[in-house]
Amino acid sequence: MPAADAEQKVLRRSILVTVLIGAAGVLFGILSGSLSIIFDGMFSAVDASMTALALMVTRLIARDKSERFQLGFWHLEPMALALNSALLILLAFYAFVNAVGLLLAGGRDLSFDWAIVYAAVVAAACFAMFFAGRRANRAIGSEFVALDLKGWLMSGTITLALLVAFIAAAMLRGTRFEALAPYVDPAILALLALIILPVPVRTVRQAISEILLAAPGNLDSSVRAVAEATVEKYGFEGYETYVAKVGRSRFIEIHLIVPQTFRIDSIRRLDEIREEIGAAIGGSERDRWLTIAFVGDRRWSI
């Protein structure tokens, strides 16, 4: 199965399971009276909608380009990731504010039986999706799938923590610490929000960097190393390089300064140098936009 088809299959399966978990979260949250479970369900709902958006983007990227978007659709990938992460940041911040308000108001009673059942089932489902997706992504190598896997791992870990907390809170019933039980749910909600926040914040920073076409240090240094080796091998006067990473794509321009004494027997010779440089840079040609220009005047390389 082609990588693009496999990527879309994994994302479609993720959307289906996420929708089911989101619906279960809202239902069990209402039955148990737990805001932390409702938040978990809402988080899953937002995640499902954003995964659906990611699926649409992967389908566009698989088309390479169109008459209107002649450079392809790669630029949509960081935009979708930024939107996804921004929504998660807003959701987590809103949840944290609500949790603090509940703690100051004296907490919230809930039915721990329903909460424990929900947390056990959902934690198992999240870890199952994580391990299945990780195995599939070893062959796909998709950033969208990798981000989706982070979400499943994070959701599974959080829900497992919910399970432990709900069991511990249920054990407080009938003890001298029973008065602490109403504070468990808002405390968990506040903790969930704080745990979730760093992941989308990092993703937003990375996505904005790609949208602004900031040059990644590792890509810049590797391309410069290839250009320097080419200049030394063929006796060129110098080079200029320009790189950017946008989603899964890499945009690379290399301008080689050719001396007047350099003999060009045929265009094929220049193409052979291009092929040599492309092989040295490596990576998937499908996700690489490589331009190599030969100029006699350095002004044309700036």
N, C-alpha and C positions, 0 to 999 in steps of 0.2 A: 504494500500500500504506500503511495506517495506520502512524503512527510506532511504536505499541506492537508491532505485528506485525513491522515491520522491525527493531526493537530485539531482539526475541526470535530472529529469524532470524540476525542477526549473532552473538548470544551462542551459539546452538546450533552454528554453524559454528566458532566459537572453541573451544568445548568439544571438538568432534571432533578438530580439529587438535592441540590441546593434549594430549589423551590419546595421540594417535599419537606426538607428540614425547616425552612423558614415558616411554612404553614404550621408544622408541628410545634414550632417554638411559640408562635402566637397563641395557638390553641391551648397548649399546656401551660403557658404563662397566665392565661385567663383562668384556667381551672385551678391553678395553684396559687394565684395571686402574686406571682413573682415578676417584678419588673426586670430583673436580670435575665430571666428566660425570655421575656418579651423582647428585650434589647437584643438578645442572641438571635431571635427569630427575625427581627428587623434588619440586623446586620447581614443575615443570610439572604434576605430579600434584596437588599441593595447589592450584595455580592453577585447574586444571580443576574440582576439586570445589567451589571457591568460586564459579567462574563458573556452575556448575550451580545453586548456591544463589541467585545473583543472578538467574538466569533464573526461578526459582520466585517470587522476590520481584516481578519485573516483571510476571508474570502476575497476582499478587494485586493489585498497584497498578492494573492495567488494569481490575479489577472495581469500582473506586471505593470501595465500602463494602459492609458486610453488616449484618445485624440486630445481630450481636454487636460488630463493629468499626465503629461508626457514624461515626467520624471518618476512616475509610479505613485503608489499609495503608502509608501513607508512612513511618511510624515504623520499619518493618522494614528500610528501605534503609540508614540509618546503622548499624543493628545488624549487618547482614550485612557491611558494609564494615569495621566494627571487628573482627569475628570473623576475616575474611579476613586483614586486616593483622596481627592479633595472632599468627596461626599462622605467617605469613611471618617475623615478627620472631623467634619461637622457633626456626624452622628455620634462619634465618641465624645466630643466636647459637650454636646447636649445631654448625653447620658450621665456624664460626670457631674454636671451642674444639678441635674435632678437627684442624683444619688446624695450629694452633699445636703441638698434641701431636705430629703427624707431623714437623713441621719440627725440633722438638727431638730426635726419635728418629732423624733422619738421612734423612728424605725417603721417597720411594716410587717404584720403577721402574714404567714402564708402556710399552705398545706404542703408539707415536705414530701408526702408520699408521691404525689404527681410530679414534683420537682425531681425526685431521685430517679423515677422511671424515665423521664425525659432525658436527663443528663447521661444515664447509662447507655440508652439506645443511641443517642446522637454522638456521643464520644466514640463508640464503636464504629458508627458509619463514617465519621470524619477520618479516623485513622485508616479505615479500609480504602477510602477514596485517595488518601495521600499515598499509600504504598502502591496502589494500582497505577496512579498517575505518574509517580516517579519512575516506575518500571517502563511505562510507555514513553516517557520523555527522554530516556537515555538514547533512543533512536531518533526522536523528533528534534530535540534541542531547541524548543520554542520558549521564548521569554514570556509569552502570555501563559503558557502551561506552567512554567516555573513560578510565575506570580500566583497562579491559581493554586499550585501546590503549597505555597507559603500560607495561603489563606486556609487551606484544609488543615495543615499542621497546626496553625495558630488556633483555629476553631476547635480542633480536637483537644489540644492542650488546655485551652480555656474551659471547655465543657467538662474535661476530666477534673479540673480544679473545682468547678461547680459541684460535681458529684461528691467530691470529698467534703466540701464545705456544707452541702445540704445534709449529708449523713452526720457530720459532726454537730450541726445545729439541731437535727432531730434528736440526737442523743442528749441534748441539753434539757429537753422536756422532762419535767418531774424532778429536776435537780435544783440546787440552790442558784445555779447560773441561768435559770429559765428566763430571767428578765433580759438576758442578752440576745435571745433568739430573734426578736423583731429587728435587730440591727444587722443580722447576717445578710439579708437580701440587698439592702442599699450599700452595705460595705463591699459586697461582691461586685455590685454594679459599678461602683467607683473604681475598684481594682481592675475590672475588665476594661474600662475606658482607658485607664492609664497604661495597661499592657498593650492595648491595640494601637494607641496613638503613634509610637515610634515607627512602625512598619509603613503606614501610608505616608508619613512625613518624609522618610527616606526615598520612597518611590516618587513623590512629587518633586523632590530636589533633582533626582536623576532625570525625570521626564522633562522638567523645565530646562535643564542643561542641554538636552538633546533638541528641544524645540528651538532654543537659541543658537544651535549649531556650535556649541563649545567643543573644542578639539579635545578628545580623550588623550591623556598623557601617554598611555601605553601604545595606542594606535599611532600617534604622532611619532614617537621614538622608533617604532618598528619600521614605519614607512621611510623615515629619514635614513635609517641604517641601510635599507635596500637602495635608496637613491645614492647614498655615498658610495656604496660598493659598485654601483653601475657607473658613476662618474670616474672612479678610479680605474675600472676595468677598460672602459672605452676612451678614456682621455678627454672627457667633456670638461668644460670650463667651470661648471657649477650646476646648481639645481635650486628649485623652489618647490616646496610641497604644501598642500592644503588638504586637511582631513576633517571629517565630521562623522559622528555616528548618530543615526536617526532610527530608533527602534532596532530592528534586526539588521538594518542596512549599514553599509560603510561607504561614504563618499570620499574618494581619493583622487586628487589631482597631483601629477608630478610634471614639472616643466624642466626639461634638461637643456642646459645652455651649450649649444654645439659650436665648436671653433670653426673658423673659416676653412681651416686645412682638413677638416673631417670629410672623408670621401664617402659619398652615398652612391653605391652602385645601383641600388634599386629600392623601391618602397618596401619590398619584401624584407630587406635587411632591417629597416626600422621596425617592422612588424615583429620580427624575430626578437628584437630587443624588448619590445612591449610584452611579448609572451614570456620572456625570461623574467621580467620584472613582476608580471602577474603571478607567475608560479612562486616567486620568492616571497611575495606578500601573502599568498595563500588565502584560505577561506572559500566559502561557497561563492561561485561566480554569480549565482542567481541573486544573492543578497549583497552584491558589491558593485558600485558604480565607479569604474576605474577609467581615468582619462590620463593619457601620457602624451605630452606635446614636446616637440623638438623645435627650439627657437635659436636664431643666431644673435638676436639682440635681447639683452636681459630685460629691457623695458616690457617686452611681451610676456614676461613670466611673473610680473608683479600685479 
